[in-house]
Amino acid sequence: MTADQGTAAKIYRLEKMLRGILAIIREFSSMVAVTEAQVLEALKGVNDPDKGVDIVSLGMVSGLVLKDGNVGFSIEVEPERGPQLEPLRRAAEAAVDSLSGVLSVTAVLTAERLQPGGDGGQPHNHGNNDAHDRGNSHDQSQESQQGPVPLAPGVKNIVAVASGKGGVGKSTSAINLALGLAAAGLRVGMLDADIYGPSQPRMMGVSGRPESPDGEKLEPMVGHGIKVMSMGFLVAEDTPMIWRGPMVMSALQQMLKDVNWGELDIMIVDMPPGTGDAQLTMAQQVPLAGAVIVSTPQDIALLDARKGLNMFRKVDVPVLGIIENMSYFRCPNCGHESHIFSHGGAHQEADRLGVEFLGEIPLDIDIRTTSDDGQPIVISQPDSPHAKAFRGIADRIWSKLVSADRSMPEIVIE
């Protein structure tokens, strides 16, 4: 080997070494967590086109969430300017996406939407109208007057599972009902609309982050044969969501319209507890086929359940019935039945209010442990009395929807 060849070989090895070092540096840089301060600094370079001031100084940025390099935030705008500010939203996403350590960016425009009339708007008519598709299709003239648009066109029925207060087992009931419907051969989706306390990822035993192969729509996560979307997939489990009502509604709308739900017979929506702005807006703007109220038998829970039921009635959403959860406790040793939270209150309330009593679910440790383990009782113990009770309620819910729309398949239990 000549001296020139030896020198060339050394230079080649040195260049190869430098390339390796640069690759390591780039890989390390991508692992460096982006900070809130860095995101806000980047957004200071994005100006409101009409005001000429950056969106951070104007206080337009809110709800900033960071998780493993994934960034989400809202841009609050005036309702009348919303349609014209899509370029601003894209510019904000691009500014944050340029930061080292950022893997994905999601920005949403949020605004208080006052409907015609000035008093919060006329409620959307969800009544049993033959011209009304029970999931998402509306007569065009009706749609233009009343606002709601098909957010998930392939979903035939959207059913809300709600409660007047937290802690009554709403989310546990929602997931077991969804699995009961899926066990009957239906195509089922689950939307975790409980933005402040998303629990469906754990109950479904699903983790990870939704992907977007086309860069336009997210692919829903799948657990136990059910498509599911939840804010819990996008933020850390212990991250509080300090969002106002308009921001929550924007997030829910995105989880409906920007997710590739495909064709579904029914979507179960695990609603936030209570009867606040988020619940009312969801009921008004999402074309619900019906609502199911979950309550315990105790008087204080029934009082709140009555408020939830009346809220749906005020916006013309059919109430499909009431479920009494934690109805009784049966001792596993002696079989004695105890009514810890009273008994039969939800049944009596259903009769008084003129709605169907869908059934009762006991207070049982297996229901709790299977949900905590991501293996809800309907699939982990399908032959248990509790699983059969959930499937029976799911059957009654579907039968009520079928009776209103004979074009849907009936559940046949052999």
Contacts in CASP RR format, 6 or more apart in sequence:
PFRMAT RR
TARGET T0000
AUTHOR 0000-0000-0000
METHOD contacts of the structure
MODEL  1
MTADQGTAAKIYRLEKMLRGILAIIREFSSMVAVTEAQVLEALKGVNDPD
KGVDIVSLGMVSGLVLKDGNVGFSIEVEPERGPQLEPLRRAAEAAVDSLS
GVLSVTAVLTAERLQPGGDGGQPHNHGNNDAHDRGNSHDQSQESQQGPVP
LAPGVKNIVAVASGKGGVGKSTSAINLALGLAAAGLRVGMLDADIYGPSQ
PRMMGVSGRPESPDGEKLEPMVGHGIKVMSMGFLVAEDTPMIWRGPMVMS
ALQQMLKDVNWGELDIMIVDMPPGTGDAQLTMAQQVPLAGAVIVSTPQDI
ALLDARKGLNMFRKVDVPVLGIIENMSYFRCPNCGHESHIFSHGGAHQEA
DRLGVEFLGEIPLDIDIRTTSDDGQPIVISQPDSPHAKAFRGIADRIWSK
LVSADRSMPEIVIE
1 9 0 8 1.000
29 100 0 8 1.000
29 101 0 8 1.000
30 100 0 8 1.000
30 101 0 8 1.000
30 103 0 8 1.000
31 101 0 8 1.000
32 100 0 8 1.000
32 101 0 8 1.000
33 66 0 8 1.000
33 68 0 8 1.000
33 69 0 8 1.000
33 101 0 8 1.000
34 66 0 8 1.000
34 69 0 8 1.000
34 71 0 8 1.000
34 99 0 8 1.000
34 100 0 8 1.000
34 101 0 8 1.000
34 102 0 8 1.000
35 66 0 8 1.000
36 64 0 8 1.000
36 66 0 8 1.000
38 99 0 8 1.000
39 64 0 8 1.000
39 66 0 8 1.000
39 71 0 8 1.000
39 73 0 8 1.000
39 96 0 8 1.000
39 99 0 8 1.000
40 56 0 8 1.000
40 61 0 8 1.000
40 64 0 8 1.000
42 95 0 8 1.000
42 96 0 8 1.000
42 98 0 8 1.000
42 99 0 8 1.000
43 54 0 8 1.000
43 55 0 8 1.000
43 56 0 8 1.000
43 61 0 8 1.000
43 73 0 8 1.000
43 92 0 8 1.000
43 95 0 8 1.000
43 96 0 8 1.000
44 54 0 8 1.000
44 56 0 8 1.000
44 57 0 8 1.000
45 54 0 8 1.000
45 95 0 8 1.000
46 54 0 8 1.000
46 55 0 8 1.000
46 88 0 8 1.000
46 91 0 8 1.000
46 92 0 8 1.000
46 95 0 8 1.000
47 53 0 8 1.000
47 54 0 8 1.000
47 55 0 8 1.000
48 54 0 8 1.000
48 55 0 8 1.000
48 58 0 8 1.000
48 60 0 8 1.000
48 88 0 8 1.000
49 85 0 8 1.000
49 87 0 8 1.000
49 88 0 8 1.000
50 81 0 8 1.000
51 58 0 8 1.000
55 61 0 8 1.000
55 75 0 8 1.000
55 88 0 8 1.000
55 92 0 8 1.000
59 76 0 8 1.000
60 75 0 8 1.000
60 76 0 8 1.000
60 77 0 8 1.000
61 73 0 8 1.000
61 74 0 8 1.000
61 75 0 8 1.000
61 76 0 8 1.000
62 73 0 8 1.000
62 74 0 8 1.000
62 76 0 8 1.000
62 110 0 8 1.000
62 243 0 8 1.000
62 244 0 8 1.000
62 247 0 8 1.000
63 72 0 8 1.000
63 73 0 8 1.000
63 74 0 8 1.000
63 242 0 8 1.000
63 243 0 8 1.000
63 247 0 8 1.000
64 71 0 8 1.000
64 72 0 8 1.000
64 73 0 8 1.000
65 71 0 8 1.000
65 72 0 8 1.000
65 73 0 8 1.000
65 234 0 8 1.000
65 235 0 8 1.000
65 239 0 8 1.000
65 241 0 8 1.000
66 72 0 8 1.000
67 234 0 8 1.000
67 235 0 8 1.000
67 236 0 8 1.000
67 239 0 8 1.000
68 103 0 8 1.000
68 209 0 8 1.000
69 101 0 8 1.000
69 102 0 8 1.000
69 103 0 8 1.000
69 104 0 8 1.000
70 103 0 8 1.000
70 104 0 8 1.000
70 105 0 8 1.000
70 106 0 8 1.000
70 209 0 8 1.000
70 234 0 8 1.000
71 96 0 8 1.000
71 102 0 8 1.000
71 104 0 8 1.000
71 105 0 8 1.000
71 106 0 8 1.000
72 105 0 8 1.000
72 106 0 8 1.000
72 107 0 8 1.000
72 234 0 8 1.000
73 92 0 8 1.000
73 96 0 8 1.000
73 106 0 8 1.000
73 107 0 8 1.000
73 108 0 8 1.000
74 107 0 8 1.000
74 108 0 8 1.000
74 109 0 8 1.000
74 110 0 8 1.000
74 243 0 8 1.000
74 247 0 8 1.000
74 250 0 8 1.000
75 85 0 8 1.000
75 88 0 8 1.000
75 89 0 8 1.000
75 92 0 8 1.000
75 107 0 8 1.000
75 108 0 8 1.000
75 109 0 8 1.000
75 110 0 8 1.000
76 110 0 8 1.000
76 111 0 8 1.000
76 246 0 8 1.000
76 247 0 8 1.000
77 85 0 8 1.000
77 88 0 8 1.000
77 109 0 8 1.000
77 110 0 8 1.000
77 111 0 8 1.000
78 111 0 8 1.000
79 111 0 8 1.000
79 112 0 8 1.000
79 113 0 8 1.000
79 114 0 8 1.000
82 109 0 8 1.000
82 111 0 8 1.000
85 109 0 8 1.000
86 109 0 8 1.000
89 107 0 8 1.000
89 108 0 8 1.000
89 109 0 8 1.000
92 107 0 8 1.000
93 105 0 8 1.000
93 106 0 8 1.000
93 107 0 8 1.000
96 102 0 8 1.000
96 105 0 8 1.000
96 107 0 8 1.000
97 104 0 8 1.000
97 105 0 8 1.000
106 234 0 8 1.000
106 254 0 8 1.000
108 247 0 8 1.000
108 250 0 8 1.000
108 251 0 8 1.000
108 254 0 8 1.000
109 250 0 8 1.000
110 246 0 8 1.000
110 247 0 8 1.000
110 249 0 8 1.000
110 250 0 8 1.000
111 246 0 8 1.000
112 246 0 8 1.000
113 246 0 8 1.000
114 120 0 8 1.000
114 121 0 8 1.000
115 121 0 8 1.000
115 122 0 8 1.000
115 147 0 8 1.000
116 122 0 8 1.000
116 145 0 8 1.000
121 284 0 8 1.000
122 146 0 8 1.000
123 284 0 8 1.000
123 314 0 8 1.000
123 315 0 8 1.000
123 316 0 8 1.000
124 146 0 8 1.000
124 147 0 8 1.000
124 148 0 8 1.000
124 284 0 8 1.000
124 285 0 8 1.000
124 287 0 8 1.000
124 315 0 8 1.000
124 316 0 8 1.000
125 132 0 8 1.000
125 142 0 8 1.000
125 146 0 8 1.000
125 316 0 8 1.000
126 132 0 8 1.000
126 287 0 8 1.000
126 288 0 8 1.000
126 289 0 8 1.000
126 290 0 8 1.000
126 315 0 8 1.000
126 316 0 8 1.000
126 317 0 8 1.000
126 318 0 8 1.000
127 316 0 8 1.000
127 318 0 8 1.000
128 318 0 8 1.000
128 404 0 8 1.000
131 139 0 8 1.000
131 142 0 8 1.000
132 138 0 8 1.000
132 139 0 8 1.000
133 156 0 8 1.000
134 156 0 8 1.000
134 157 0 8 1.000
134 289 0 8 1.000
134 401 0 8 1.000
134 404 0 8 1.000
134 405 0 8 1.000
135 155 0 8 1.000
135 156 0 8 1.000
135 157 0 8 1.000
135 158 0 8 1.000
135 287 0 8 1.000
135 289 0 8 1.000
136 150 0 8 1.000
136 151 0 8 1.000
136 152 0 8 1.000
136 153 0 8 1.000
136 154 0 8 1.000
136 155 0 8 1.000
136 156 0 8 1.000
136 158 0 8 1.000
136 287 0 8 1.000
137 150 0 8 1.000
137 153 0 8 1.000
138 146 0 8 1.000
138 148 0 8 1.000
138 149 0 8 1.000
138 150 0 8 1.000
138 287 0 8 1.000
143 149 0 8 1.000
147 285 0 8 1.000
148 284 0 8 1.000
148 285 0 8 1.000
148 286 0 8 1.000
148 287 0 8 1.000
150 287 0 8 1.000
151 253 0 8 1.000
151 256 0 8 1.000
151 257 0 8 1.000
151 286 0 8 1.000
152 158 0 8 1.000
152 256 0 8 1.000
152 257 0 8 1.000
152 259 0 8 1.000
152 261 0 8 1.000
152 264 0 8 1.000
152 267 0 8 1.000
154 261 0 8 1.000
154 262 0 8 1.000
154 263 0 8 1.000
154 264 0 8 1.000
155 189 0 8 1.000
155 261 0 8 1.000
155 262 0 8 1.000
155 264 0 8 1.000
155 266 0 8 1.000
155 267 0 8 1.000
156 264 0 8 1.000
156 265 0 8 1.000
156 266 0 8 1.000
156 408 0 8 1.000
157 265 0 8 1.000
157 266 0 8 1.000
157 267 0 8 1.000
157 289 0 8 1.000
157 401 0 8 1.000
157 408 0 8 1.000
158 266 0 8 1.000
158 267 0 8 1.000
158 269 0 8 1.000
158 286 0 8 1.000
158 287 0 8 1.000
158 288 0 8 1.000
158 289 0 8 1.000
158 290 0 8 1.000
159 266 0 8 1.000
159 267 0 8 1.000
159 268 0 8 1.000
159 269 0 8 1.000
159 288 0 8 1.000
159 289 0 8 1.000
159 290 0 8 1.000
159 291 0 8 1.000
159 292 0 8 1.000
159 320 0 8 1.000
159 397 0 8 1.000
159 401 0 8 1.000
160 193 0 8 1.000
160 269 0 8 1.000
160 271 0 8 1.000
160 282 0 8 1.000
160 283 0 8 1.000
160 288 0 8 1.000
160 290 0 8 1.000
160 291 0 8 1.000
160 292 0 8 1.000
160 312 0 8 1.000
160 317 0 8 1.000
161 170 0 8 1.000
161 173 0 8 1.000
161 174 0 8 1.000
161 177 0 8 1.000
161 268 0 8 1.000
161 269 0 8 1.000
161 270 0 8 1.000
161 271 0 8 1.000
161 291 0 8 1.000
161 292 0 8 1.000
161 294 0 8 1.000
162 170 0 8 1.000
162 271 0 8 1.000
162 273 0 8 1.000
162 274 0 8 1.000
162 279 0 8 1.000
162 291 0 8 1.000
162 292 0 8 1.000
162 293 0 8 1.000
162 294 0 8 1.000
162 308 0 8 1.000
162 312 0 8 1.000
163 169 0 8 1.000
163 170 0 8 1.000
163 271 0 8 1.000
163 273 0 8 1.000
163 274 0 8 1.000
163 293 0 8 1.000
163 294 0 8 1.000
163 295 0 8 1.000
163 304 0 8 1.000
163 305 0 8 1.000
163 308 0 8 1.000
164 273 0 8 1.000
164 274 0 8 1.000
164 275 0 8 1.000
164 293 0 8 1.000
164 295 0 8 1.000
164 301 0 8 1.000
164 304 0 8 1.000
164 305 0 8 1.000
164 307 0 8 1.000
164 308 0 8 1.000
165 273 0 8 1.000
165 274 0 8 1.000
165 300 0 8 1.000
165 301 0 8 1.000
165 304 0 8 1.000
165 305 0 8 1.000
166 273 0 8 1.000
166 274 0 8 1.000
167 273 0 8 1.000
168 273 0 8 1.000
168 294 0 8 1.000
168 295 0 8 1.000
168 296 0 8 1.000
168 301 0 8 1.000
168 305 0 8 1.000
168 325 0 8 1.000
168 326 0 8 1.000
169 294 0 8 1.000
169 325 0 8 1.000
169 326 0 8 1.000
170 270 0 8 1.000
170 271 0 8 1.000
170 273 0 8 1.000
170 294 0 8 1.000
171 192 0 8 1.000
171 194 0 8 1.000
171 199 0 8 1.000
171 200 0 8 1.000
171 203 0 8 1.000
171 270 0 8 1.000
172 203 0 8 1.000
172 325 0 8 1.000
172 367 0 8 1.000
172 368 0 8 1.000
172 371 0 8 1.000
172 376 0 8 1.000
173 292 0 8 1.000
173 294 0 8 1.000
173 323 0 8 1.000
173 325 0 8 1.000
173 361 0 8 1.000
173 390 0 8 1.000
174 190 0 8 1.000
174 200 0 8 1.000
174 268 0 8 1.000
174 269 0 8 1.000
174 270 0 8 1.000
174 294 0 8 1.000
175 190 0 8 1.000
175 200 0 8 1.000
175 203 0 8 1.000
175 204 0 8 1.000
175 268 0 8 1.000
175 270 0 8 1.000
175 371 0 8 1.000
175 376 0 8 1.000
176 367 0 8 1.000
176 371 0 8 1.000
176 376 0 8 1.000
176 377 0 8 1.000
176 378 0 8 1.000
176 387 0 8 1.000
176 390 0 8 1.000
177 268 0 8 1.000
177 292 0 8 1.000
177 390 0 8 1.000
177 393 0 8 1.000
177 394 0 8 1.000
177 397 0 8 1.000
178 188 0 8 1.000
178 189 0 8 1.000
178 190 0 8 1.000
178 226 0 8 1.000
178 268 0 8 1.000
178 394 0 8 1.000
179 188 0 8 1.000
179 224 0 8 1.000
179 226 0 8 1.000
179 376 0 8 1.000
179 378 0 8 1.000
179 379 0 8 1.000
179 390 0 8 1.000
180 378 0 8 1.000
180 390 0 8 1.000
180 391 0 8 1.000
180 394 0 8 1.000
181 188 0 8 1.000
181 265 0 8 1.000
181 266 0 8 1.000
181 268 0 8 1.000
181 394 0 8 1.000
181 397 0 8 1.000
181 398 0 8 1.000
182 188 0 8 1.000
182 224 0 8 1.000
182 225 0 8 1.000
182 226 0 8 1.000
183 378 0 8 1.000
183 379 0 8 1.000
183 382 0 8 1.000
183 391 0 8 1.000
184 391 0 8 1.000
184 394 0 8 1.000
184 395 0 8 1.000
184 398 0 8 1.000
184 411 0 8 1.000
184 413 0 8 1.000
185 411 0 8 1.000
186 265 0 8 1.000
186 266 0 8 1.000
186 398 0 8 1.000
186 409 0 8 1.000
186 411 0 8 1.000
187 263 0 8 1.000
187 264 0 8 1.000
187 265 0 8 1.000
187 266 0 8 1.000
188 225 0 8 1.000
188 226 0 8 1.000
188 227 0 8 1.000
188 264 0 8 1.000
188 265 0 8 1.000
188 266 0 8 1.000
188 267 0 8 1.000
188 268 0 8 1.000
189 220 0 8 1.000
189 226 0 8 1.000
189 227 0 8 1.000
189 228 0 8 1.000
189 261 0 8 1.000
189 264 0 8 1.000
189 266 0 8 1.000
189 267 0 8 1.000
189 268 0 8 1.000
190 200 0 8 1.000
190 204 0 8 1.000
190 226 0 8 1.000
190 227 0 8 1.000
190 228 0 8 1.000
190 229 0 8 1.000
190 267 0 8 1.000
190 268 0 8 1.000
190 270 0 8 1.000
191 228 0 8 1.000
191 229 0 8 1.000
191 230 0 8 1.000
191 252 0 8 1.000
191 255 0 8 1.000
191 256 0 8 1.000
191 267 0 8 1.000
191 268 0 8 1.000
191 269 0 8 1.000
191 270 0 8 1.000
192 198 0 8 1.000
192 199 0 8 1.000
192 200 0 8 1.000
192 201 0 8 1.000
192 228 0 8 1.000
192 229 0 8 1.000
192 230 0 8 1.000
192 231 0 8 1.000
192 232 0 8 1.000
192 270 0 8 1.000
193 252 0 8 1.000
193 255 0 8 1.000
193 269 0 8 1.000
193 270 0 8 1.000
193 271 0 8 1.000
193 272 0 8 1.000
193 282 0 8 1.000
194 200 0 8 1.000
194 270 0 8 1.000
194 271 0 8 1.000
194 272 0 8 1.000
194 273 0 8 1.000
195 231 0 8 1.000
195 241 0 8 1.000
195 243 0 8 1.000
195 248 0 8 1.000
195 251 0 8 1.000
195 252 0 8 1.000
195 272 0 8 1.000
195 278 0 8 1.000
196 240 0 8 1.000
196 241 0 8 1.000
196 243 0 8 1.000
196 272 0 8 1.000
197 241 0 8 1.000
197 272 0 8 1.000
198 230 0 8 1.000
198 231 0 8 1.000
198 232 0 8 1.000
199 270 0 8 1.000
200 228 0 8 1.000
200 230 0 8 1.000
200 232 0 8 1.000
200 270 0 8 1.000
201 207 0 8 1.000
201 221 0 8 1.000
201 228 0 8 1.000
201 230 0 8 1.000
201 232 0 8 1.000
201 233 0 8 1.000
201 237 0 8 1.000
202 237 0 8 1.000
202 372 0 8 1.000
202 374 0 8 1.000
203 371 0 8 1.000
203 372 0 8 1.000
203 374 0 8 1.000
203 376 0 8 1.000
204 221 0 8 1.000
204 223 0 8 1.000
204 224 0 8 1.000
204 226 0 8 1.000
204 228 0 8 1.000
204 374 0 8 1.000
204 376 0 8 1.000
205 223 0 8 1.000
205 373 0 8 1.000
205 374 0 8 1.000
205 375 0 8 1.000
206 221 0 8 1.000
206 222 0 8 1.000
206 223 0 8 1.000
206 228 0 8 1.000
206 233 0 8 1.000
207 233 0 8 1.000
208 221 0 8 1.000
208 233 0 8 1.000
209 233 0 8 1.000
209 234 0 8 1.000
210 218 0 8 1.000
210 219 0 8 1.000
210 220 0 8 1.000
210 221 0 8 1.000
210 229 0 8 1.000
210 233 0 8 1.000
210 234 0 8 1.000
210 259 0 8 1.000
211 218 0 8 1.000
211 219 0 8 1.000
212 218 0 8 1.000
212 219 0 8 1.000
213 219 0 8 1.000
216 258 0 8 1.000
217 258 0 8 1.000
217 259 0 8 1.000
217 260 0 8 1.000
218 229 0 8 1.000
218 258 0 8 1.000
218 259 0 8 1.000
218 260 0 8 1.000
219 259 0 8 1.000
219 260 0 8 1.000
220 227 0 8 1.000
220 228 0 8 1.000
220 229 0 8 1.000
220 259 0 8 1.000
220 260 0 8 1.000
220 261 0 8 1.000
221 227 0 8 1.000
221 228 0 8 1.000
221 229 0 8 1.000
221 230 0 8 1.000
221 233 0 8 1.000
222 228 0 8 1.000
224 376 0 8 1.000
224 379 0 8 1.000
227 261 0 8 1.000
227 262 0 8 1.000
227 264 0 8 1.000
229 255 0 8 1.000
229 259 0 8 1.000
230 255 0 8 1.000
231 241 0 8 1.000
231 251 0 8 1.000
231 255 0 8 1.000
235 241 0 8 1.000
241 248 0 8 1.000
243 251 0 8 1.000
245 277 0 8 1.000
245 278 0 8 1.000
245 281 0 8 1.000
248 272 0 8 1.000
248 277 0 8 1.000
248 278 0 8 1.000
248 281 0 8 1.000
249 278 0 8 1.000
249 281 0 8 1.000
249 282 0 8 1.000
249 285 0 8 1.000
252 278 0 8 1.000
252 282 0 8 1.000
252 286 0 8 1.000
253 285 0 8 1.000
256 286 0 8 1.000
261 267 0 8 1.000
265 408 0 8 1.000
265 409 0 8 1.000
266 289 0 8 1.000
266 398 0 8 1.000
266 401 0 8 1.000
269 282 0 8 1.000
269 286 0 8 1.000
269 288 0 8 1.000
271 279 0 8 1.000
271 282 0 8 1.000
272 278 0 8 1.000
272 279 0 8 1.000
274 304 0 8 1.000
274 307 0 8 1.000
274 308 0 8 1.000
275 304 0 8 1.000
275 307 0 8 1.000
275 308 0 8 1.000
275 311 0 8 1.000
279 308 0 8 1.000
279 311 0 8 1.000
280 311 0 8 1.000
280 315 0 8 1.000
283 291 0 8 1.000
283 311 0 8 1.000
283 312 0 8 1.000
283 315 0 8 1.000
283 317 0 8 1.000
284 315 0 8 1.000
288 312 0 8 1.000
288 317 0 8 1.000
289 318 0 8 1.000
289 401 0 8 1.000
289 404 0 8 1.000
290 312 0 8 1.000
290 317 0 8 1.000
290 318 0 8 1.000
290 319 0 8 1.000
290 320 0 8 1.000
290 401 0 8 1.000
291 309 0 8 1.000
291 312 0 8 1.000
291 317 0 8 1.000
291 318 0 8 1.000
291 319 0 8 1.000
291 320 0 8 1.000
292 319 0 8 1.000
292 320 0 8 1.000
292 321 0 8 1.000
292 322 0 8 1.000
292 323 0 8 1.000
292 358 0 8 1.000
292 397 0 8 1.000
293 305 0 8 1.000
293 308 0 8 1.000
293 309 0 8 1.000
293 319 0 8 1.000
293 321 0 8 1.000
293 322 0 8 1.000
293 323 0 8 1.000
294 305 0 8 1.000
294 322 0 8 1.000
294 323 0 8 1.000
294 325 0 8 1.000
295 301 0 8 1.000
295 302 0 8 1.000
295 304 0 8 1.000
295 305 0 8 1.000
295 322 0 8 1.000
295 323 0 8 1.000
295 324 0 8 1.000
295 325 0 8 1.000
295 346 0 8 1.000
295 349 0 8 1.000
296 302 0 8 1.000
296 324 0 8 1.000
296 325 0 8 1.000
296 326 0 8 1.000
296 327 0 8 1.000
296 341 0 8 1.000
296 346 0 8 1.000
297 324 0 8 1.000
297 326 0 8 1.000
297 327 0 8 1.000
297 339 0 8 1.000
297 341 0 8 1.000
297 342 0 8 1.000
297 343 0 8 1.000
297 344 0 8 1.000
297 345 0 8 1.000
297 346 0 8 1.000
298 341 0 8 1.000
298 342 0 8 1.000
299 342 0 8 1.000
301 341 0 8 1.000
302 345 0 8 1.000
302 346 0 8 1.000
302 349 0 8 1.000
305 322 0 8 1.000
305 346 0 8 1.000
305 349 0 8 1.000
306 349 0 8 1.000
306 353 0 8 1.000
309 319 0 8 1.000
309 322 0 8 1.000
309 353 0 8 1.000
309 355 0 8 1.000
312 318 0 8 1.000
312 319 0 8 1.000
313 319 0 8 1.000
318 404 0 8 1.000
319 355 0 8 1.000
320 355 0 8 1.000
320 356 0 8 1.000
320 358 0 8 1.000
320 397 0 8 1.000
320 400 0 8 1.000
320 401 0 8 1.000
321 350 0 8 1.000
321 355 0 8 1.000
321 356 0 8 1.000
321 357 0 8 1.000
321 358 0 8 1.000
322 346 0 8 1.000
322 347 0 8 1.000
322 349 0 8 1.000
322 350 0 8 1.000
322 355 0 8 1.000
322 356 0 8 1.000
322 357 0 8 1.000
322 358 0 8 1.000
323 346 0 8 1.000
323 358 0 8 1.000
323 359 0 8 1.000
323 360 0 8 1.000
323 361 0 8 1.000
323 393 0 8 1.000
324 344 0 8 1.000
324 345 0 8 1.000
324 346 0 8 1.000
324 347 0 8 1.000
324 357 0 8 1.000
324 359 0 8 1.000
324 360 0 8 1.000
324 361 0 8 1.000
325 360 0 8 1.000
325 361 0 8 1.000
326 340 0 8 1.000
326 341 0 8 1.000
326 361 0 8 1.000
326 362 0 8 1.000
326 363 0 8 1.000
327 339 0 8 1.000
327 341 0 8 1.000
327 343 0 8 1.000
327 344 0 8 1.000
327 346 0 8 1.000
327 360 0 8 1.000
327 361 0 8 1.000
327 362 0 8 1.000
327 363 0 8 1.000
328 337 0 8 1.000
328 338 0 8 1.000
328 339 0 8 1.000
328 340 0 8 1.000
328 343 0 8 1.000
328 360 0 8 1.000
328 362 0 8 1.000
328 363 0 8 1.000
329 337 0 8 1.000
329 338 0 8 1.000
329 339 0 8 1.000
329 340 0 8 1.000
329 362 0 8 1.000
329 363 0 8 1.000
329 364 0 8 1.000
330 336 0 8 1.000
330 337 0 8 1.000
330 338 0 8 1.000
330 362 0 8 1.000
330 364 0 8 1.000
331 337 0 8 1.000
331 338 0 8 1.000
340 363 0 8 1.000
341 363 0 8 1.000
344 360 0 8 1.000
346 357 0 8 1.000
346 360 0 8 1.000
347 357 0 8 1.000
347 359 0 8 1.000
347 360 0 8 1.000
350 356 0 8 1.000
350 357 0 8 1.000
351 357 0 8 1.000
356 396 0 8 1.000
356 400 0 8 1.000
358 393 0 8 1.000
358 396 0 8 1.000
358 397 0 8 1.000
359 389 0 8 1.000
359 393 0 8 1.000
359 396 0 8 1.000
360 389 0 8 1.000
361 367 0 8 1.000
361 386 0 8 1.000
361 389 0 8 1.000
361 390 0 8 1.000
361 393 0 8 1.000
362 386 0 8 1.000
362 389 0 8 1.000
364 386 0 8 1.000
366 377 0 8 1.000
366 381 0 8 1.000
366 384 0 8 1.000
366 386 0 8 1.000
367 377 0 8 1.000
367 386 0 8 1.000
370 376 0 8 1.000
370 377 0 8 1.000
370 380 0 8 1.000
370 381 0 8 1.000
371 377 0 8 1.000
373 380 0 8 1.000
377 384 0 8 1.000
377 386 0 8 1.000
377 387 0 8 1.000
377 390 0 8 1.000
378 387 0 8 1.000
378 390 0 8 1.000
378 391 0 8 1.000
381 387 0 8 1.000
395 411 0 8 1.000
395 413 0 8 1.000
398 410 0 8 1.000
398 411 0 8 1.000
399 410 0 8 1.000
399 411 0 8 1.000
401 408 0 8 1.000
402 408 0 8 1.000
402 409 0 8 1.000
402 410 0 8 1.000
402 411 0 8 1.000
END
